Amino acid sequence: MARTVAVIPARGGSKGVLRKNLRRVGGLTLVARAIRAAQAAPSIDLVVVSTDDDEIAATAEEWGAAVIRRPAELSGDTAASESALLHALDALAADGHEVGVLAFLQATSPFIAGADIERAVQLVREGVHDSVFSAVETYGFLWQRDADGRARGINHDPAHRPRRQDREPHHLETGAFYVMDAAGFRTAQHRFFGRVGIVEVAERTAIEVDSEEQLALAQAIAPLVDTDEPRMDVDAVVTDFDGVHTDDTAIIGADGRELVSVSRSDGMGIARLRRAGVPVLILSTETAPIVSARARKLHVDVRQGVDDKLAALREWADDRGIPLSRIAYIGNDVNDLTCLDAVGWPVAVPGSDALVLAAARVVVSRPGGAGAVRDLADRVLRGRAPRDPAGSFTEPAIRTERKAP
């Protein structure tokens, strides 16, 4: 039976934004966001990432996508996306996959909705269109400069400016996705052929990341677009100490000893994580007796006086055989950024440094020292717990299988 396959071309090289497909928006790499969007469309049978890059390939596999290695001659700046798609179709055919409908997603569009992809797939499946693309409705007046620098109207007569309600809209291609009859695409060798249709998408989802400025804009609006609470399916929790277990302040006595305030509810959250078999690590750049004392009280691992937090995190995770993509890390300041950028679930507390908030996939609702760790623990446990027939959650035993983040 012919399958509906999503192909995401994601080469390693890029000039406008270095290593663009691995940059993060809302705590997720762009390639991971594209994979997640394709997986959210019920009719997509297989998600494939076409790449020449080892790190992108590893990320794709972690997220449950198949990987097709693209040759160097199809991975340069001048290579057309169509060439990558045709190569992917050939590779799939050689592996015994008959593709009936091809969905082409671009990782540079971070806010693709699975429901929009599904609408496009159904239009092709039902024979309404041969090729469908995503677009936003626009009433904008377009202009073009002539050779002498003078402006002239493209889609309007400058001498006659009708009101918006008196004009027909145009549609601006977003570049986010294209869905095509696979056989028709092979014949035409380009993405627009036969009966071409449009799927209108929300304007807030239409941003493309082709520059650092656009990446910063996407990171800024991600909390407004990513409104659904994600299911935190992780195997370990790592926490910073100051500003997470505490409110980032300290009382210093006359003898120089420091006193901090912690939350008892954090202790209960960590106890529940331990009972569920989720290992916990406290990772701190400071060396302080209070950190060691708190770790002993909570019966969790601790690493202190760490200059390179990411190296320490990798060592701890490797010792336990836990991929970084399966770890939730919660922090609040710039010395946490390397760890936040490396794990599958970067988490911030309210009031964190702006760069930390931009890197986070989740911002917990409680401040540091006032239940931030408990909030994270509750989310992790909800993500791991199966529902019983009555719809309530039950805490599972230690889970051994690995799933995509």
N, C-alpha and C positions, 0 to 999 in steps of 0.2 A: 504494500500500500504506500502511495506517495505520502511523504511527510512534509510538515511545515517546519522549516528550519530558520532560525535567526543566526545571522553571521555578523560579527562585530570585528571589523578590521581595526587593529591597534598596533601600529608599528612602534618600535622603540625610539626612533629618532624624531625630533621635532625642534623647530627653530624659534617660533614665537613664544612658546612656553616649554622650557627644558623638561624632558621626561613627562610630558603632558598627561599621558594616559594613566600614569601612576600618581598624579597629584590628587589631593583630597578635597572633596566638597561635602560638608555635613559629616565629616569623619570617615567617608568612604572614598576609595580611589575612583576615578572616573570610569575605568574599565569595570570595576565591581558594580557601580551604579547601573551601567548599561546591561550587565548580565542579570542583575536583579530585576530590571524593568522587563526584560525578555521573559524571564521566568514567571513574571506576574501575569502574562498573557496566557489564558488557559489553552489556546489552540497551538501554542508553540510546542513542538515535540522534542526539539533538540536545540541547544544554544551552543554556538561555536565561536571561538575567538581565533582570528587569523593574525598571527604575529611572527616577527623575526626575533623577539626579545625573550630571554630566559626568565627575567623577573615578571614580565607581563604574563608569560605562560604559566608560571607558578601561581600567580594571583588568580588567573582564570580557573585553574584546576581546583584551587581552594574553594572557589565560589560555585563549583559544580558544572562548569562549562567544559566542553571538549576543546582541544587545541589543535589547530592546523598550522604547521610551520610554513611560513611564507618565505620563498627564496629571496635572496638579496636583490635580484633584478626587479622584483615587484615591491620593494620596500623603501625605495628612495623617494626624494621629495617630488619627483615628477611622475611617479607611478599613480595611475588613476585608480579610484576605488573600484571601478568595474573590473579591473584586472585581478584584484584581490578576491572579488566575489566569484569570478569565473574559475579562478584557481581553486577556491574552496569547493565549488560545485564539482569540479573534476576529482578532487581528493575524496569528497563524500561518495561520489559514484564509484570510485575505485574501491571504497570500503563497503560497498553494497547498499548504500543509502540512496533511495529514489526520492528526490526532492520535488514536490509539487508546487509549493508556495515558498518563496524566498523573502524573508524579512531582513532588511539591511539596516542596522542600527549604528549610529555614530556615537562613540564614547564622549565626544566633545560636547554633547548635549546632556547635561547632568540631570535634567528633571523630566525625563521621558516617563509617561504613565503607561502601565501595562494595559489599562482599559482602552487607551487610544490605539495601541498596537493591535489589540484584539479587534477593534472596529475595522481597521484597515485590512486585517487578515480575512475577516468575513466578507468584505466587499469583493476581494479577489476570489475567495473560495466559491462564492455564490455566482460568480460570473458577471457581476455588475461592472467591474473594471478589470483591466489587465495590469495596471500599475497605479499605485496610490502613494501619495506623499503627505507629510504633515505640513500644515501651514497655519498662519494666524491671519485673521481678518484685519484689514487695514483700510483706513480712509485717507491715508497720507498723500500729500501732493508731492510727486517726484519731479526732480529737476536734473538737468545735465548741463555741464559746461561744454561750449563749443571750442574749436581749436583756438579761437581768439580770447577764450576765457569768459565769454558772455554766457549767461544762463538761459535755458529754454525749458519750457514745461514738457514733461514726458507723458503723463497720464491726465493732463488737464489743459484747458485753455486759460492762460493767465489773465486774459481779459474778462473771463466769465468764471466767477468763483461761487458755485452753488453751495448751499448749506449742506452740512453732513447728512441730514435726513433726506436731502434731495439727490444724493449721489449713490451709486452702486458701489459696494466695497470691492477692493482687490484682495488678493491673497498673497502673503509673503511666505515663501518657502522657508521652513525653519532649519532644514538639514538634519533633523533629529532621526527620522526613520523613513524608509521607503519599503513598500511591500509589493511584490511582483509575482506574476505567474512565472515559474522558473524556466519553463520551456520557451516562453515568449522572450524572456530576458536573454537566454542563450542565442536566440535567433537575432534579436535586435542589437545585442552587445552594448546596450546602454539602458539606464533605468526608466526612461520615459518612452513608452511605446503603446500602441493600440489605444484602448479606451482608458485615458488617464483620469484619475479621480483625486479628490482632496479630502483629507480628514482634518477638520479644524481642531486645533488644540488651544488650551488656555494660554494667554499671552505670558503669564508668569513662568510658564514652563519652556519658553521659546529661546532662552539665552543659549548662545554657543560660546565655548571657551576656546579662543584662538589667540588670546593675549593675557598678560599678567593682570591687566585691569579687569578684563572679563572674568578671570578666575576669582579675583578678589570680590567682584560683584556677586558671583554665584555663591561664594562662601558666606557672604553677608546675608543673602536672602534665603539660604538653605533652611534656617529654622522656621521661616514663614511658609515654605513650600512643603517641607517634610513634616507634616502635622500628625501623621499616624505614629503612635508609640510603637517602636520596633520591639520585636521579641528577642530578648538577650539570651541567646543560646551559646554559652561559654563553658570552658572547662577549668578556668582559674581566674582569681581576682587578685590584682596587685594595686596597692595604694601608696600614694605619697603620705607623709605624716603631717607636717606643719601645714595648716590650711585645709586639711581634709579630716583628719582625726581631731584636729583642734581648730579654733577660730583664727589661727595665725597670730595670736598674741601670747605673751608670756609675762608672768609676774616674777621679778628677780628679787630674791631676798638679799639681806645685808651680807650674807655669806657667799653670795654669787650663785646660789642654787636657783634653778628655774622651776616654776610651777606652771602647769597648763591645765586647761579645763577640757575634759572629754565627755562624750555622751554614753550613758549606760545602754541606750538603745543600739548604738553601734556594736557594743559587745554582744548583745543578743543576736544582731544580724550576722555577725561573724560566727557565732556558735551554731546558728542554723546552717550557714554555708558549710561548716566543718562536718556537721551531721549528714549533710547531703553529699559529702565526698568532694567538695570543691576546695582545693588548696588555696591558701591566702598568703601573700607576701607583703610586708611593709618595707618600702624602699625609700631611703632618705639620704640626702647628701650630708646632713648633719650627723655628728656623733654625740649623742646625749643619753645619759642614764635613763631619762624618762621614756625614751623610745624603746629601749631594751625592756624596761619594766612593763610597758604596755603590751609589748609582743608576748612576754611571758604570761601575763594575765590572760591574754586572748588565745594562747597556745598556737601561735602562728609563726612562720618564718620571718626573719628580719635581716636586712642588709643595711648597714650604716656607713657613713663616711665614704660614700661612693661618688667619685668624681664623674665617672661615665655611667650614668644610670642605665642606658640602653645595653651596654655590655654586661652589666650585672643582671639585667632582666633576661637577656638572651641565655646567659649561663644557667640561671635558675630554671628557665623554661626547658632548655635542652636536657638538663639533669632529670627532668620529670617527663620528657617526651611530649611536651605540650607545644603545638605550633603557636606562634605569636598571634595568628589570626583567630585563635580560640581563647584569647585572654582579654579580659576587661581591665583597663588601667584607669584609675581616677586620680586626677591631679588638679593643680590650681595655678601654677606659675610657669615661667618660661623654661625653667630647668626640667620640666616634665615633657616638653614638646617632642624630644627625640623618641621617647617611649610612646607618647600618644600617636605619633605618626607611624609607628611600627606595628601596633596591635590592631586586632580586628574590631575592638570596641573601645575607642577613646572616649573617656567620660570626664566631665568637668563639674565643679561645684559652682553654685551661683556666686557672682562677684569675682570670678577668676580673671586673670589677665586676658585682654581682648584676643590675643593670639591663641590662647588655650581654648577660649569659647569658640573661636572659628574652627579649631581643629577637632572639636568634640562631635561625636555622633549622638551623644546623649548629654543633657545637662540635668543633673538630679534636682529635685525640688527643695531639698533641705541644705542649709549652709554647712560649711565645715565646722566640726565641733558641736553640731546641733542635729545630728542624725543623717549626715550625708552618706556615710558608709552603710547605715541601715537601709536607706533608700536604695542604694545600689544593690545590696544583698537581696532585698525584696524583689527587685526587678530580675535579677539573675535567677532566683528561685522560681519566679513565675514563668520565666522562659524555659526552664528545665522540666517543670512539673506537668505530667499528663493530667487531663481532666477525667474525673470519675463520671459515671452516668448521670449524676445529679447536676453536673456542671461545675462543681467546686474543684479546687486544685488539691492534689496529693503530692507529698514530697517523695521523689524517687530514690532508689538506691543509687550507688555510683554507676554512671553510664560509661560504657567502654567504647561504643562506636563513635566514629568521627563523622560529622556532617558539615556541609558548607556553612560559613558564617551567616 
